[in-house]
Amino acid sequence: MNSSWKQLHPQDRFTVKLAAPITSHDEQLLSYLYQPIIGMDAFSIYHTFLTAVDESDYDSHELQHADLFNQLNIDLPRLFNARIKLEGIGLLRVFAKEAEGRRHFIYELQVPLKAEELFQDDVLAVLLLDSVGELRYQKLVQRFAIPKVDTQEYTEVTKKFLDVYQFNQESLASHEVTLTEAKDEFLTSVKPKLSSVNETFDWLYFVSLLDGLYIDKDQIQQELKETVFTLHQLYGIDELEMKNLVENEVDFVTNKVALNQLRKSVVLKYHGVKKQKVATEDEDAADLSVDDQLVRRRNTLKLLGYNEGEIQVIVSSESISPMIFLSAIKKQKGGFVANEERWVVENLVKQSGLPDSVINVLIHYILVGKGNAALNQKFANSIANDWAQAQIFSPEGAMTKVKEMGASAQKQVAPRPNNYRKQTSGRKETLPDWVGKTKPETKVSQEEEAYFKDQLRKMREKGKEGES
């Protein structure tokens, strides 16, 4: 935060300039391909800069950063962090100068890469894949990929330039000054290729590990090098592990690495690897029966300050899969699980890196704590992102986070300890009737009930085996 205040001040002024016209198609590219990577703050700032320029012009009037804070309803650190995201991804160039004790900035908006350029750029492609997941990524590829024209049965008969036009070299020489002056007016800035190359990866050592694989040397020094540095930057993969990953994707017929498959394999393997195991009981608990372990677990949670209702949610979240947990709550409320909600839960399980028990607490918070009728994708992802960044990897940690969220939204109301409430009312939240009861009042489907009973049976059999 201190760094952002040193580099930017609300009274600093700026002018927005366009490096080139930005079309409606460019804006679609920003929405579908860039926004998942840069986030909503940076996306909003880009569009705010764009609207500051009149349609018939290429630069804006002089403005103050304070106007941006009010318009976007964000503070200076958020604005600065969002701005540098635009800079780092190549959507914004920034020029600054000191004048009369204040700085003046020129913000030059850059045109986004074409879809084919973005998908062929290792850095951006992996960032997008990691942000939206495999399913959404493939849909984006299908949406923006231009179908190839099958010309195998055709013969190209396109005329060449000189077949149609007569070109006079003498005319070129006579107009050289005029042509040069015109070219100078259209000088365009070259977009730098994004690179993740850094000094934390020993490239020479890594290449020595590849010696026995006989990989094409040109590919190693070009496409593979950029891909390897990108994956190292995103996932912290060291040289030895990277060698193993590359080896799995070598085509020993062509002696080349299948780079797309390498990226896919890494994302599937490492996305969410920071998921931590739910906090377990001490080693003595392993000698207890399942029922005794449950009693100890409840007593431990009670000593930690959780009330009975919260304990019911925590314990239930540890024994049921998210989809069944969702279905049981919806049935108890008299509703049903929509296809969109199934996708939300599947996406949380695959992408969030959170344990199932934490996802269950999140589902409970949205549907019961907040009283929403359905899971909203953006709302669920926002909470999951926050919890993942805060390293919430146990259901009791998630419950504490829920209580903090409720308290923050009700600063004017002194919350009771060990309770979390709806943000829209002052009443204590109740749990679904099925939680903590032997028989739910509203039965789930036979398939779900059979699954749940089977899980309980396996737990008890495992406990008996430990006792014998």
N, C-alpha and C positions, 0 to 999 in steps of 0.2 A: 504494500500500500504506500509506504513512504517513497518508493521508487517512482510510482505513478504520479505522485504529487510534485516530485522534483522535475519530471519531464513534461508535465502538462498543468495548466492553471485555468480555472474557469473564465478568466478574462482574456486568455490568449485567443487571438482571432485566426480565422482560416478562410480559405477559398477552395471550392471544389472545382476540379477540372476533369473533363472526360478525355481519356486517351484515344477513344474511338466511339462511334455511336453504339449504344447498347440497345439491342432489339428485344422484342417480347420473347423470342426464343432464348436469348441470353438469360432473361429473367427466369424462364422455366429451368434452365440448367442450374441457376443459382438455387432455386427452390428444391429441386429434386436431388442434385448431386453435391452441391456445396454446403447447404444448410445443415445436413446431418454431421458434417465434419467441423464446421466453424461455430455452430451453436446459434441460438436465436438472437443474442445480443449483437454479435457481429453481422448477422444477416440483416437485422433491423437497421444497424448503422449504415450498411452499404446502401440500402434503399432510401434511407433518409438523405444521405449524400446525393443520391441519384435524383431525388425529387427537388433538391435545392437548385438544380440546373434546369433552366427553361428548355422546353422541347426544341426551340429554334436556335439554341445556343450551345456552347461547349464549356462554359464556366459560369460559376455562380457569383452572387454579390458577396461581399465580405461579411462573415458571421462570427459570433462568439460561441465558445464551447459551452458557456452557461445556457445558451439557447438549446443545445443538444440535450443537456441534463433534463431540462423541463419537458422537452418534446418527447423524449424516450423514457422519462421517469426512471433514470438510472444515475448512480453516483459516479464520481470521477474514476475511481479504481476500476469499476466495471467497464466504463467507456474506454479507458486506456487498454485494458486487457483484451477487449473485443477488437479494438483498432489494430493491435499488433497481430491478432489472429488473421485479420485481412491482409496485413503486410506479409506475414510469413507464408501465406498460401498463394501469394501473387495477385491478389485482387486490388491492392492499394499500394501506391508509391507515395512516400511522404517527404516533403522538402520543408526545411525550417530556416528562419533567420531571426536575429535579434533586432528589435526596432523600438526605441524609446522605452526601454525597460520591460518590454513585453515581447513575446515571440509571435511570429506570424507563420502559419503553416499553409502549404499548398497540398491538398489531398487529390491526387490524380487517380481516378477510378480506372481500373483495368478491365478489359473484357474477359469474361471467364473462358477457360479452354473449351474447345469443342468437345462433344461427348466422346468421340473416338480418341481424341488426344488425352482426355482425362483417364479413360479406361486403359490406355496403353502406358500411362505414367505409373511406375511402380509405387511411388510414394503415395499419390492420391488414391490409386486403386485400392491399396491395402487399408488406408485410413477409412475410405468409404465402406469397404467390406466389413471392417471391424466395427464401424458405427451402426450399420443397418442390419447386419447379419446376412447369412448365405441366401435365404429365400428372397428377401427384399432386394438384395444385390442382383440376383438373376432377373428379377422383374424389371429392374432399372436397365439392365443390359438389353433386354427384349424391347423395352420402350424406346430407347434411343439408338439402337443399332439399325442402320439402314439396310434393308434386305438386299442381298447381292443379286445382281442380274445374271441369270444363267445364259451365257452366250456360246456354249459349247457347240451348238448346232448352227451357229451363225459365223459369217465371215465379216470382219470389220471393213467398211468401205468409207470411213471418215476421211475427208479431204484434209491435206496439210495446209498450213498457213500460206506458203508460197505457191500452192496450187490455185489459190483463190485471189490473193492480194499481191500487187506489185510493190516492191520495196525499193526505194531510191536512196542509196548510200550518200549521194551528194546532198540530198535534202536533210539528212541527219546532221551532216557536218555544218550546214549553213544555219541550222537552228539550235546548235549545241548550247549556247548561252541561255536561251529561253527555256530549253528543256531542263537544264541544270538548276535554274532558279525555281522552276516548278517542283522538281524533285525535292529540293530543300524544304519546301512548304509541307511536304508529306512524309517527312522523316518520322518513322515510328520506332518506339522503344521496343527492344527485343526482350521478350519475357524470359527471365532466367529459369533454367530447369531446376525444379525443386530437388534438393539433395539432402540425404540424411547422413552423409559421410561424417564421421566424428572420430575422435582419437581414443575412444573407449574400447574399440574393437581392433585387435592385432591382425591386420590384413595379411601381412607376410607369413605369420605363423599359420593362419587359416589356409592360405594357399598351399603351404607345405604339407598340410594334412590331406589335401586333395590329390597329391602327386600320384598315388596308386590307383586313382579312379579314372585316369586318362580322359578327363573332361576337356572339350575343345578350349584351347587357351584364349582364343578371341572372345568366346562367350564369358569365360571367367573374368577377364579384365573389363568387360563392357556390361552386358545386361545382368550377369550374375552378381557383379560387384555392387551395383546399385540396389538390387533386390536384397542382398544379404545385409547391407548396411541399414536398409529400411526396416527389415524384420528385427534386426538387433536393436534399433532405436525404439521400436514399438513394444517389444516383448522382453528385452534384456537377455536375449539368447547369447551364450558365450560361444567361443570358437569350436570347442569340442562337440557341443550339442548341435551347432549349426552344421558341422561336417556330417554328423549322422543324419540330419534332416535332408541335406542335399543328396547324400548317397542314396537315400530311398527313392529319389526322383530322377536318377540318372538313367537315360535311355542308352544302353550299351551298344545299340546298333548305330545310332547317330553320334554317340559320345557327347550328348548335350543334356542339360538339365531341363526338365519340364517346369518352367518358371511359374506358370499359372497354377499347376498342381502343387508346387512347393508353397506358394502363398496360401492356397486353400488349406493345405495340411497344417500349416503353422497356425492359422487363425482358428481352425477347429480344435487344435491341441492346446493352444495357449490362451485363447479368449476365456477369461474367467478362472485362470489358474490360481489367482490370488484368493479364490474362495477358501475360506478357512473352515475347519471342522467345528461343529457345534461343541460348546464347552461340555466336557464329560465329567462324570463323578470321579471320586478318588478310586484307586485300585481296589480297595476293599469292597466296593460296590459290585465288582464282578462276581463275588462269591454269594451275592444275595439273589433271592428269587425275583422274578419280574415284578410281582406285587410289592415286594419289599423295596426294590429299586424305585418304584413309582412313589412309594410313601416317602423315601428319603429325598427324592427329587422335589416333591411338593413341600416338604419341610424346609429344604434348603432355600427354595424360592420365597417361602414365607419369611424366613429369617432375613432375606435380602430386601424385604419390604414390599413385596407384591401382595395385593389383596386376592381374595378367593376367585373373583371373576377373571382377573388377569392371569392367575395361575392356571385356570381352566383353559384359557386360550393358548398359553405357552405349552402346556402338556399335550393338548390336542394337536397343536401344530407339528409336534415331533413324531406323530404316529400315522399321519395321513398325507398322501400325495397332494400337491396343490390343486390338481384338476378335480379330485374327489372332494377336497376341502371346499373348493368353489361351488361345486354342484350341491353339496349338502346345505351350504348357507342359502343358495338361491332357492332350493326347494323349501327350506324352512320359512323363507320369506314369501313363498307362494309364486315364485318366478321360475325362470328357466335360464340355462346357459346359452347365450347367443354365440354364433360362430365367431364373431369378432372377439368375444371374451376368451374363447378357447385360444385364439391366435395370440392374444395379449399374454395369457399364462404361459403358453409355449415359448414365446419370445423372452419372457422374464427368466424362465428356467434355462434357456440356451444362452442368453446374452448377458444377464445381469451379474453372473458370478456369485449370486447369493444362494445360501442353502435353502432347501425346500421349506424348512420350518420358518425361516425369515420371510419368504414369499407368502406363506400362509398368514402370518401376522399382518403383512401388507394388505392382502386380500380382505382380511377381517376388518382392518382399519377403514378401508375404502367403502365396503358394503355395510358394515355395522356401525363403526365409529363415526363415519361421515354420513351414513344413512343414504348413500347413493344406490340407485336401482341397478346400475351396471358398472363394470370396470371400464374406465376410460384409459385409452392407450397412453396419451400424453401425460396424464396425471400419474398413472402407475409408473411409467418410465422415469418421470421426474423424481418421484420418491425413491425408486430403486437406485437411480444414479446417486442421489444424496446419501443413501445408506451405504452403498458400495464404497464411495469416497470416504465416508466416515468409518469404514471398516466395521460395519454392523454385521456380524456373522453368527449370532446366536439369537434365538427367539426372545430371550429376556432382554437382550440389548435392543432388539427391535421394539419391544414393548416400552422400554424406557424412552426410546426416540419418539414413539407415538405420544407418550405423555408430555414430552418436551414440546412437541408440535402443538398439542392442545393448549398447553400453558402459554406458549408464545402468542397464540391467536386470541387468548382471553386475558390479556394483561390487566384489564380493568376488573376482572373477577378473580379473587384469591382462590386458587384451586385447592381442593382437599388433597392431602398426601395419598399416594397409591391409588389414585383414580385418574382415568383419562375420560374426557367428555367430548360430546359433539361440539364442534366449533360454532354451531348455530343455536345451541341451547345450553341451559345450565344443568340439565338433568344428568344423572349418572347413566353411562352406557350399560346396556344389558347384553348378555351373550345370547346367541341362538339357543333355543331350548335343547337342541341335540347335543351341545357341548357338555361333557361331564356326566351325561346320563347313560344308563345301560341301554335303554330303549328310547330312541327319539320319538317325539310326539308325531312328527310328520316323517314318514319313512322315506328313505332314499330308494332308488331303483334296486331291483333284486340283484343286478350285477354289482352295483356299488356296495350294497350291504354284504354280499358274499365276499367281495374283495376285502372289505374292512374286517370281517370276522376271520378270514383266512390269515390276515396279517396279525391279528391278536393271538390266534392259535399258534402261529409260528413263534411269536415272541414268548408265549408261555412254555412251549415245548423246549425252546432254547434255554429258558430259565431252569426247567426241570433237569435238563441234561447237565447243567452246571452244578446242580445240587447233588447229583448222583456221583 
